[in-house]
Amino acid sequence: MKRRQLLSPIVLLVACGASLPFLGGTAHGQSGRVTHPLRAPLSAGDPLARVPAHLLHAPALSKPKARASARLTGPAVQAISHSLVTGRTIAESTIGRLANPGRLGEPQVGSAARAPTRADTRYRAEAVFGTDTRERIDDTTEFPFSAVCKLYMTYPSGETFVASGSLIAAGYVLTAGHVVYNHDEGGWAEEILVVAGQDGDLAPFGTASGINVKTFRGWTDVGSTDFDMGLITLDDRVGDSAGWLGYSVYGSLSGVIGNLSGYPTDLEEGDAQYYDYGRITATSRYLVYHKIDTAPGTSGAPIYRIQNRRRYVFAVNSFQTATSNGGVRIDRPKFDSIVRWIRSGQ
């Protein structure tokens, strides 16, 4: 298959952690890029509000199987960081519990996102069990759906695939480990395009590119589902406009209502966001199991709960069995790693 070109070469003008000024009421900076925070979503006629046509309808990414013959070369929870700009990979040395994780896990409604009007569960109606209860999100500029992202990844194999993720800070997207590192496709993603709140070919908050990705040695070395979680650092602070979800650690999740929104490719070729909810039916130390309807394309989608009208991701969608769908939960070591990654600004 001919390789899909994600992006034309660009100069990374802004470090991910830096604030961008709002220029005179316009959404465009001098570089022709979206300037965040926006005052309102981009108009449909804005050329920066369009997903590149050659990327639409790309196939869903498949999750590789665990590699039985592989061996760990260090602690499974050790963070591995890879730069999409330089190609450099680093095994991070800091492992251990944070004494003061702070409040980085709190959600935020973006400057251009519509505040929630009702609870997410108004939408009542990687497998569909029984009746398909997924509901299309008709207004992806409404939070929290504005913070759910469609991802386009190109790998060393030359292939481009799609998946889902969620903003959890202004310039960071949480997703599955097999999105950022996929052994079957040659390893680390070479290019990642992120579209918050995509609706058809519309990118209401513009697009952003991944410049750094992180996951865990348990995923890169042996493909353990227990560590199938990743983080993407963006070249722009899209979350200032689209908002971001919170994230948290929960000791008990059995019976909790989980909410899941993403971009399944079995509906509208993956160009629309769909939501469903359901109870967590079982848990383990690292995983949660559920029968929330999902499909290919929703790898990396957030599984979150609502507490006091605030939304906190507790797992990312990762896998399916014959009887259940499942996600990788944010346990304390993963939570601490996410906090470290965001604090580092890288």
TIGUDREN-416497 format. One line per 3 residues: for each residue x, y, z of C-alpha. Coordinates in Angstrom, 3 decimals. Each point is the difference from the previous one (the first is absolute). Example, Ala and Ser with C-alpha at 12.3 -4.5 7.8 and 13.67 -1.06 7.14 Angstrom:
12.300 -4.500 7.800; 1.370 3.440 -0.660
This chain:
0.000 0.000 0.000; 1.258 3.476 -0.807; 1.041 1.887 3.107
-2.386 2.764 1.061; 1.677 3.350 0.674; -1.310 1.361 3.271
1.547 3.429 0.092; 1.995 2.350 -2.104; 3.300 0.968 1.686
-0.499 2.688 2.616; 2.138 1.935 2.393; -0.996 -0.636 3.594
-0.372 3.600 1.110; -1.349 -0.601 3.458; 1.103 -2.316 2.787
-2.847 -2.094 1.301; -0.006 1.605 3.412; 0.021 3.597 -1.245
-3.060 2.216 -0.102; -1.063 1.454 -3.324; -1.406 3.529 -0.195
-3.384 0.741 -1.517; 0.671 2.279 -2.951; -2.568 2.742 -0.434
-3.070 -2.223 0.037; 1.131 -2.198 -2.882; 0.550 -3.755 0.194
3.090 0.157 -2.200; 3.491 0.928 1.067; 2.632 1.275 -2.396
1.053 -3.569 -0.784; -3.440 -0.845 -1.385; -0.640 -2.312 2.953
-2.855 0.117 2.478; 0.798 2.210 2.967; -1.332 -1.305 3.316
-2.003 0.758 2.010; -2.817 0.566 -2.481; -3.056 2.058 0.912
-2.267 -2.314 -2.008; 0.390 -3.121 -2.158; 1.364 0.564 -3.495
-2.614 0.590 -2.687; -0.679 -2.723 -2.542; 1.369 2.236 -2.739
3.363 0.493 1.698; 2.708 -1.961 -1.855; 1.632 -0.824 3.347
-3.212 -1.704 1.095; 0.338 -2.882 -2.460; 1.544 -3.426 0.414
2.326 -0.726 -2.954; -2.132 -1.816 -2.564; 2.557 -2.735 -0.664
-0.217 -1.120 3.646; -3.756 -0.461 0.165; -1.223 -3.605 0.205
3.408 -1.428 0.952; -0.349 -3.507 1.523; -0.120 -0.681 3.729
3.150 -1.067 1.798; 0.156 -3.576 1.267; 1.549 -0.916 3.328
3.002 -2.357 -0.240; -0.019 -3.185 2.018; 2.315 -0.470 2.974
3.408 -1.313 -1.032; 0.404 -3.216 1.979; 3.690 -0.438 -0.835
0.953 3.592 0.894; 1.605 0.927 3.314; -0.038 3.140 2.102
3.252 1.955 0.011; -0.974 2.053 3.069; -2.959 0.707 2.324
-3.337 -0.342 -1.803; -1.191 3.330 1.426; 3.085 1.867 -1.256
-0.992 2.850 -2.309; 1.431 0.059 -3.528; 0.016 3.327 -1.838
0.416 0.470 -3.750; 0.413 3.249 -1.943; -1.858 0.195 -3.317
2.210 2.971 -0.891; 3.469 -1.490 0.580; -0.802 -3.717 0.081
1.793 -0.353 3.329; -1.316 -2.547 2.543; 0.751 0.280 3.729
-0.734 -2.359 2.885; -0.898 2.296 2.880; 1.848 -0.628 3.242
-2.579 1.340 2.476; -2.230 -2.753 1.378; -1.912 0.317 3.220
-2.913 1.642 1.698; -0.416 3.753 -0.084; -0.209 1.561 3.426
-2.222 2.831 -1.226; -1.718 -0.623 -3.344; -1.954 3.269 0.295
-3.190 0.674 -1.932; 1.154 -0.594 -3.569; -2.751 -2.552 -0.437
-2.832 2.559 0.103; -2.228 0.560 -3.074; -0.393 3.340 -1.766
-2.636 1.306 -2.432; 1.791 1.741 -2.875; -0.445 3.616 -1.051
-1.740 -0.954 -3.255; -1.924 -3.062 1.220; -3.644 0.119 1.004
-0.580 -0.847 3.637; -1.903 -3.252 0.630; -3.739 0.580 -0.051
-1.032 -3.313 1.527; 1.590 -3.146 1.389; 1.816 -2.173 -2.561
-2.463 -2.790 0.744; -2.679 1.859 -1.955; 1.325 -2.079 -2.903
-1.954 -3.080 1.004; -1.629 -1.535 -2.749; 16.723 -8.229 -3.441
-3.172 -2.075 -0.218; -3.680 0.695 0.195; -1.804 -2.255 2.470
-3.737 -0.486 -0.553; -1.736 3.179 -1.138; 2.273 2.746 -1.310
-0.647 2.987 2.277; 2.673 2.351 -1.321; -1.179 3.546 -0.608
1.459 2.456 -2.498; 1.335 3.242 1.449; -1.526 2.683 -2.201
1.778 2.909 1.708; 3.633 -0.845 0.665; 0.690 3.548 1.193
-1.877 -0.818 3.210; 2.208 -1.121 2.880; 0.981 -2.759 0.752
-0.304 -1.170 -3.609; 2.140 2.928 -1.143; 2.902 -1.577 1.925
-0.334 -3.392 -1.745; 2.466 -0.284 -2.871; 0.348 -1.918 -3.214
3.592 -1.057 -0.660; 1.736 -0.666 -3.322; 3.281 -1.921 0.310
2.598 -0.931 -2.612; 2.524 -2.741 0.892; 3.345 -1.254 -1.353
-2.013 -2.528 -2.045; -1.222 2.953 -2.074; -3.615 -0.624 1.011
-2.379 2.556 1.502; -2.679 -1.019 2.500; -2.505 1.700 2.298
-0.780 -0.257 3.699; -1.454 2.127 2.808; 1.271 1.874 3.044
-0.862 2.796 2.404; 1.548 3.287 1.028; 0.995 -0.122 3.681
1.937 3.295 0.009; 0.373 2.904 -2.421; 2.641 -1.744 -2.101
-0.270 -3.693 0.917; -2.123 -2.875 -1.308; -0.494 -3.274 1.879
-0.448 -3.079 -2.179; 0.965 -3.683 -0.263; 3.613 -1.140 -0.031
-0.515 -1.842 -3.289; -0.891 3.338 -1.615; 3.394 1.577 0.714
2.007 -3.237 -0.296; -1.229 -2.817 -2.220; 2.327 -2.968 -0.439
-1.909 -1.332 -3.025; 0.484 3.302 -1.856; 3.692 0.397 0.723
0.024 1.603 3.450; -0.405 3.682 0.891; -2.451 2.113 -1.961
1.881 2.373 -2.293; -2.767 2.577 -0.353; -3.192 0.633 1.971
-2.708 2.507 -0.915; -2.527 0.804 2.750; -3.481 1.426 -0.614
-2.001 0.976 3.087; -3.760 -0.326 -0.493; 0.189 -1.061 -3.655
-3.396 -0.038 -1.732; 0.030 -1.269 -3.573; 2.909 1.821 -1.616
-0.336 2.929 2.410; 2.685 0.735 2.601; -1.773 2.595 2.176
3.141 0.821 2.007; 2.514 -0.556 -2.786; 2.548 -2.815 -0.028
3.191 -0.663 1.935; 2.994 -2.268 -0.467; 1.647 -2.364 2.437
3.602 0.943 0.804; 0.709 -2.478 2.805; -1.589 -3.265 1.139
0.331 -2.096 3.114; -1.062 -3.453 1.134; 1.312 -2.749 2.311
2.688 -2.654 -0.386; -2.596 -2.661 0.745; -1.639 0.989 -3.283
3.021 0.654 -2.230; 2.001 -3.055 1.122; -2.616 -2.741 0.237
-3.355 1.460 -1.063; -1.653 -0.486 3.390; -3.577 1.314 -0.026
0.489 1.029 3.639; 2.214 2.847 -1.265; -1.837 0.891 -3.234
-0.213 3.728 0.739; 1.732 2.947 -1.645; 0.213 3.779 0.005
0.510 2.361 -2.946; 1.589 3.421 0.425; -1.408 2.483 -2.530
1.605 2.922 -1.799; -2.945 2.213 0.967; -2.204 0.677 3.024
-3.235 -1.210 -1.575; -1.477 -0.725 3.427; -0.067 3.713 0.813
-2.799 0.216 -2.581; -1.531 -3.503 0.039; 0.387 -0.709 3.728
1.309 -3.148 1.612; -1.201 -2.875 2.134; 1.261 -0.682 3.491
1.695 -3.265 0.945; 0.162 -1.841 3.281; 0.767 -3.212 1.885
-2.871 -1.952 1.543; 0.414 -2.900 2.374; -3.357 -1.563 -0.859
-1.652 0.205 -3.418; -2.276 -3.059 -0.161; -3.553 1.122 -0.684
1.038 3.580 -0.826; -1.671 1.564 -3.045; 2.618 0.471 -2.692
-0.423 2.424 -2.902; 1.837 -0.510 -3.289; 0.141 2.226 -3.069
2.158 -0.513 -3.082; 0.137 -0.471 -3.762; -1.135 -3.522 -1.030
0.725 -0.816 -3.637; -3.068 -2.226 -0.387; -2.219 3.118 0.083
0.339 2.829 -2.545; 3.473 -1.312 -0.892; 1.344 1.281 3.300
-0.619 3.681 -0.735; -2.612 0.514 2.748; 0.257 -0.228 3.770
-2.189 -2.556 1.786; -0.729 -0.364 3.704; -1.243 -2.815 2.216
0.034 -0.838 3.687; -0.352 -3.010 2.275; 1.112 -1.546 3.261
3.487 -1.307 0.634; -0.684 -3.702 0.396; 3.368 -1.154 1.371
3.454 1.310 0.817; 3.526 -1.203 0.619; 3.064 1.819 1.249
0.676 1.457 -3.452; -3.191 -0.449 -2.028; -3.722 0.740 -0.076
-2.622 -2.041 -1.841; -3.266 1.325 -1.408; -2.649 -0.490 -2.664
-0.111 3.588 -1.170; -0.400 -0.224 -3.778; 3.247 0.659 -1.861
1.522 -0.853 -3.384; 3.332 0.306 -1.830; 1.093 3.628 -0.038
-0.732 0.545 3.691; 3.356 -1.308 1.214; 1.237 2.549 2.521
-3.401 1.590 0.586; -0.596 1.265 3.547; -2.046 -1.999 2.485
-1.088 2.548 2.570; -2.385 0.512 2.882; -1.997 3.048 1.060
0.384 1.283 3.551; -1.630 3.250 1.065; -0.468 0.831 -3.705
3.726 -0.346 -0.626; 1.427 -2.658 -2.289; 2.999 -2.154 0.942
1.661 -2.575 -2.253; 0.793 -3.203 1.890; 0.933 -2.257 -2.941
0.701 0.015 -3.738; -1.789 -2.324 -2.408; 2.354 -2.791 -1.021
-1.355 -3.461 -0.802; -2.872 -2.427 -0.354; -0.604 -3.609 0.949
-2.764 -2.323 -1.149; -2.283 1.241 2.766; 1.223 3.467 0.967
1.789 3.173 -1.011; 2.774 1.345 2.160; 2.290 2.848 0.853
3.300 0.649 1.757; -0.624 1.766 3.277; 1.930 2.928 1.394
1.581 -1.531 3.092; 2.211 2.018 2.326; 3.322 -0.654 -1.822
-1.549 0.998 -3.347; -1.624 3.061 1.556; 3.342 1.089 1.438
1.677 -0.517 -3.377; -2.650 2.114 -1.766; 0.495 2.784 2.550
3.789 -0.133 -0.471; -0.364 0.077 -3.789; -2.253 3.041 0.050
2.090 1.817 2.577; 3.094 -0.561 -2.109; -1.527 1.931 -2.899
1.291 -2.633 -2.409
